[in-house]
């Protein structure tokens, strides 16, 4: 318990559910401070649900999410927003809002009766747009942008919030490969140069292995493994979590684990004994 209290963000024996549908039960997790933590797992395994719980968007049916030692749901929303930023999986911008105005909304948690809009806010908004490559779109309406452009605008808004903790649910969605790498490079830079703690849900296991300092593998609402990618990403784990036969080799660029799926014929050969067993069982009946 003392180790857990040293972490800024974590979940303690939580049950996560949507109405009567339970996604995860008695789940505990700690997000290492100053880490770039990536949550991976197959579709519908509970990884985005876990992120929603950590971000205060979903209240656990049981257990609690802790932020700086307090239950996150007992804290004022604005205080949470000054500490923890979130880029949700699907975001909808108000009609008729420009890129600059949307990014500026990231500064809302820092406003108050005694602190109005300032040159510092303006600078942070501009820097956030520049770092995500949307500065030239500042006067454009968000609803006329492409999906990839909109995604980068939402990331800029999350950056403008300038929180020490930043949670991102599939931040590379809608982006082409170049912009995927740009976004992940930006996340890595935020972690390395600014000391921010990042938590992201990613679908691409090779991207996760390359960029994460801490990896959490989820399947069926349970944490199967967690730790440095070099220790977590093995052929056995990939098959156990994703049901994919593969080899894991060293990435020639970074030395991080690189998942190479088995070829179609190799996977087909492996399925033959199972298919034969099924056929034999049917014949015996």
N, C-alpha and C positions, 0 to 999 in steps of 0.2 A: 504493500500500500504506500509506503514512503516513496518508492521509486515512481509510482504513478503520480503522486502529488507534485513531483518535480517537473512533470510535463505540462505544457500549457494547454494542450487539447487532447481529449481522449473520451472513450465511452466505457462505462462501467456496467457490465451485466445487463445490457439493453435487449429488449424484445422490440423489434421493428415490424410494424404491420400497417396495412391500408385497410381500414375497417376491420373485417374479420379475417382477412388474408394475411397470415404471418409470413414475413420474408426472412427474418432472422430471429433466433431465440438465444438468450443468455450469451450475448456476444460482447466481448471486451477487447479494446484496442487502445494503444497509446501511439500518438504521433510524435516521433522524436523532434525535439526542438531544433531549429535551424537545418532541417532536412528538406530534401525534395522527395516527398513520399508519393509513390504511384500505386494506385489500387487497380489490379487486373483480375480478369475472370471472364468466363463465357457470358453470353447474353442471359439476362434475367437471373443472374446469380446473387444480386443484392448489393453490388458495388456502388451504384448510383444512390440506392436507398441509404446505404451507410454514409455516403457523403452528405446527403440531405439531412440526416440526423446530426452529423457533426457541425453542420452549418446553421442549425436551429430551425430549418424549414420543416422538419418532421419531428414531432415529439414522440419519444419512445413510449410504448404501452407499458413497459416496465424498465427499471434501471434509470440511469441518467447519463447525460453528456456533460462533461466537466470542461470549463474554460477558466484557466487560472485558478483552479481549485474550487470554483463555484458551479452550481448547476446552471447551465447556459440558459435554461428557460426561466430562471428566477432573476435574470439580469435584465436591465432596461435595454430595449432594442437598439437604441442609439449608441449605448456603450459597447454592445456587441459589435455594431457596425464600424466602430472606430478601431476595433481589434481584429476583426475577422471579415474578409471580403469574400464574395462568392460570385463565380460565373456559372449560372445554371445551364443545364443541357439545352433548354429551349427558352429563348427570351423574346418578348414581344415589345417593340418600341411604341410609344404613343404616336398617333397619327400626326404627320406634319412637323415632326421634330428633326432638327438638323443634327449632324454628327457632333459638332462642337457642343451643342446644348445637351445631348445625351451623355457625352463624356463628362461634362461639367456636373452632372447629377452625382457622379462619384464623390464629389466634395460635400454633399449634403450632410453626412454625419459629423463633419467638422464645423458646421455653421451653428449659430445660436444667437441669443439676444445680444450677447457681448462680443460676438465675432461674426461679422458679415463678410461678404465676398471681398477678397483681397488680391493684390498683385501676386502673392504667393500661390493662391488658388489658380490664377490665370496661368502662371508658369507651369504648375504641375499638370494642368489639363493639356497645355501645349506639348510638354515633354511626353506625356502619355500617348498622345496622338502620333507624335514623331516616332516613338519607339515601336509602335505597332504598324507604322506605315500608312496611317490614314489622315495625316495632317493636310494633304492636298484635297481631302474630301470634306473638310471642316464645314463648308457652307452647303453641302449636299443634304438632301432629305434622306434619312435612314431607310425609309421604305422603298426607295428607288435604287438601292444598292444591290449587288449580287450577294448570294449567301455567304461567300467567303469574306467579302468586304464587311458585311454586317457583323460577322463573327469577330473580326479584328476590332471593330468599333466597340463591341461589348467588352472585349479584353481590355481595351484602352480605358473604359469606364471603371473596370475593376482595379486597374493600376492606379487610376486617379484617386481612388479611395485611400491609397497608401496605408494599408494595414500590415502589421507584422505577420499576420497569417492570411494566406490566400488559398481558397479552395476553387478548383476548376473541374467542372464535369464535362469531360470529352471536349477539351478546348480546340482540338484540331478538326472537329466536325466541319464539313463543307469546304475544307481547305485543300488545295492541290499540294503535291509533295513539297514544292519549294516553300510554300507558306506554312506547311506543317513544321518543317525544320526551323523556319524563322521563329515561329511561336515557341517551340520547345527550346531553341537557343535563348530566346528572351527569358523564358522561365528559369533556365539554368543560370543566366546572368543575374536575375533578381535574387536567386538563392545564394550565389557565390559572392557577389559584390555588395549586396545590401543586407545579407543575413536573414532574408525573409524565409519563413517556413511555408512551403508549398505542399498542397495535397491535391493530386489530380487523378481523375479516372481516365485511363487510356485503353483503347481497344488493341492497339498495335503493341504486341509484346516486345518486339525488337526495339521500338522507340522507348518503351518503358525501361528495358534493360540498359539502354544506352544513357538515358538521362537521369534516372532515379538514383538517389543515394540509399533509399529504403523502399523495399517492395513489399506489398501486401497482396497475396493471392487468395481470392475468394471463390468458393464454389458452394452452391446450395445454401447460401446464407451463413456459411461457416468460414472462418479463416483457416486455410489449409497450411499456409507457410508465410513467414515474413522475415525480412532481414535484407542484407546487401544483395543486389542482383547476382553477384558472382557466386553467392551461396544458395540462392533460392532457385535460379533458373537452371534446371537440369532437364534432361530428356524424360526422366521419370515423372517429374512434377508436371511438365507440359502435358504428358499423356494423362496423368491423373486429373488435372484440372480442366483441360480443354478436350481430352479424348483424341489428341493428335499425336501420331507416331512421328518422331523427328530425330534429328541430331542437333546437339548444341556445340557450336564451335566458337573460337575467339573471333570477334569482329576485327577484321584486318585494319580498320581505321582507329578503333578505340580500345580494343582488347576486352571489351565487355561481352557478355554472352550473346550469341547470335543463333536464333532458332532457324533451322533449315528443315522444312517439312519433308517427310519421306515421299518419294515419287508415287505416282498413281498406281503403278504396277506393284510396287512393294507393299502398298497399303491394301491392294486387292488380294495379293497372295496371303496376307495375314488374315483377311476376312474369310478365305475359303474354308479353313477348318471349322469355323463357327457356323458357316452356312451349311456345310455338310452335316454337322451335328443336328441342326434344326431339321434338315430334310430326313435324316435317319429317324429322328424322334416322330416325325409325322407318319413315316412309313410303318413304324412299329405300332401305331395306333390303328 
